[in-house]
Amino acid sequence: MARAQGISPALLGRWQHEALKAAVPSSAERDEIKQLRAELRRVEMERDMLKKVVTIFAQPPPS
């Protein structure tokens, strides 16, 4: 495949290695993703609670 494109197989192998390395998140990136997902869940829960509060206070008071 590499030769058909006019490049050396070693160069193609190096490109493949670099692409795979860049595609896999590092340990620090995985930790950050985990933290951001937890924060997102917390913020979504707060949003849902606020929606309920707004609904309750938007109702007319009982007569």
TORNUBA-503695 format. One record per residue (C-alpha): residue number from 1; x, y, z. Coordinates in pm, whole numbers. Example, Ala and Ser with C-alpha at 12.3 -4.5 7.8 and 13.67 -1.06 7.14 Angstrom:
TORNUBA-503695
ATOM   nr       x       y       z
ATOM    1    1230    -450     780
ATOM    2    1367    -106     714
END
This chain:
TORNUBA-503695
ATOM   nr       x       y       z
ATOM    1       0       0       0
ATOM    2     276     247      93
ATOM    3     477     176    -219
ATOM    4     167     220    -437
ATOM    5     140     572    -294
ATOM    6     510     640    -349
ATOM    7     615     644      19
ATOM    8     829     406     220
ATOM    9     662     147     444
ATOM   10     864     281     740
ATOM   11     719     629     692
ATOM   12     366     489     672
ATOM   13     431     288     987
ATOM   14     553     598    1169
ATOM   15     243     792    1061
ATOM   16      20     509    1179
ATOM   17     196     497    1516
ATOM   18     165     874    1563
ATOM   19    -203     870    1463
ATOM   20    -283     590    1709
ATOM   21     -92     764    1987
ATOM   22    -287    1085    1927
ATOM   23    -621     902    1911
ATOM   24    -588     738    2254
ATOM   25    -643     981    2543
ATOM   26    -366    1001    2801
ATOM   27    -421     917    3166
ATOM   28    -454    1287    3249
ATOM   29    -706    1334    2968
ATOM   30    -908    1035    3090
ATOM   31    -909    1179    3443
ATOM   32   -1025    1516    3310
ATOM   33   -1303    1352    3106
ATOM   34   -1417    1162    3417
ATOM   35   -1419    1483    3622
ATOM   36   -1605    1678    3353
ATOM   37   -1870    1406    3320
ATOM   38   -1927    1411    3697
ATOM   39   -1958    1790    3690
ATOM   40   -2200    1769    3398
ATOM   41   -2421    1523    3592
ATOM   42   -2421    1761    3892
ATOM   43   -2508    2064    3678
ATOM   44   -2785    1874    3498
ATOM   45   -2931    1770    3834
ATOM   46   -2923    2133    3954
ATOM   47   -3092    2244    3632
ATOM   48   -3366    1986    3672
ATOM   49   -3426    2093    4032
ATOM   50   -3449    2458    3926
ATOM   51   -3701    2368    3655
ATOM   52   -3920    2204    3920
ATOM   53   -3890    2506    4151
ATOM   54   -3984    2744    3868
ATOM   55   -4286    2526    3787
ATOM   56   -4398    2529    4150
ATOM   57   -4362    2907    4187
ATOM   58   -4523    2975    3850
ATOM   59   -4851    2822    3968
ATOM   60   -5112    3067    4091
ATOM   61   -5161    3066    4468
ATOM   62   -5462    2874    4595
ATOM   63   -5769    3093    4655
END
